[in-house]
């Protein structure tokens, strides 16, 4: 291997062999590491500061932390929140104290997957960060606003890393010295999905086959089928379900289908997606097209009976129908308004005339007295009869739109109001 990448153990994985030894060797993240950009300026300042590196897998978080230690001639201590506990944190602190006392050198404490530490574990870093014992660098694939304690977050700058672009991936392939045809290269870059480590691991597998011809067919046969990057419990999951919901609400059929299949392709539970479609039918379509709810429920039932992949077609059908259906959030708004009123209001008694009266005592007390049975009235409507508690202010929570079936509902409600 070229001296450009420094000396490595011969058995080291390719991703480690090609790990950059300077900022100029880093592939991608030019918005942070280019001339005059935030992280470049931080390196050039001569004074390290604590930071959170937020980005997808394989975007260079560990590499940047290691380069910080090298640039500032600091001890590098790495912890993984997946495997480490308070004992490991305590040992890291002791090591940083020993390094400072023995040589006067600072320490870069790198915590991978920092979002997996609980609040108490994250709080354990605070006094040492404030004392300046070490520079804290946390790496996370999750939104730090939700996953990192506000106290720790306030003491660290947050830098957002991006997935590597196709151009960045081509640069890595050139450094890895592998010969592939253009179609295989495109497949390989798509397989990596912006993850440098994933790309280099795939290259290493291909190299180990010893094949002199690596085309698209060979690549498909050699690399096991992998799911795209998709964290079922992480922010990407919620970003994508949000995108699906907004595409349906915005009546974009193609975008709705795209996000639905992105989620299914990424390993999302199809029945979870189905339940969200049911929610969309109620929240964003409602009575403008009541068939939407039934179709969404039928799609879930169909999937339960057929499973994958046959049942996924029913989910796609439901998503497309919801996207093109007439939209109304009138039911959703009415529900929220009524709920908020009830939460803030006193407990009002049921009016006597609409109380049930199954016993003689209840009848003698006036339960049900004066109630008019709607089906005995013209057009099955008891004009003028009230149903809300006495003394309650007039309300109008449900306001049908003029779209779809709600246009007829609206006309019917307005006509009933004119009757005395």
Secondary structure, 3 states (H helix, E strand, C coil): CCHHHCCCCCCCCHHHHCCCCCHHHCCCCHHHHCCCCHHHHHHHCCCCCCEEEECCCCCCHHHHHHHHHHHCCCEEEEEECCCCCHHHHHHHHHHHHHHHHHHCCCEEEEEECHHHCCHHHHHHHHHHHHHCCCEEEEEECCCHHHHCCHHHHCCCEEEECCCCCHHHHHHHHHHCCCCCCHHHHHHHHHHHCCCHHHHHHHHHHHHHCCCCCCCHHHHHHHCCCCCCCCCCCCHHHHHHHHHHHHHHHCCCHHHHHHHHHHHHHCCCCHHHHHHHHHHHHHHHHHHHCCHHHHHHHHHHHHHHHHCCCHHHHHHHHHHHHHHHCCCCCHHHHHHHHHHHHHHHCCCCCCCHHHCCCCCHHHHHCCCCCCCCCHHHCHHHCCCCCCCCCCCCCCCCCCCCCCCCCHHHHHHHHHHHHCCC
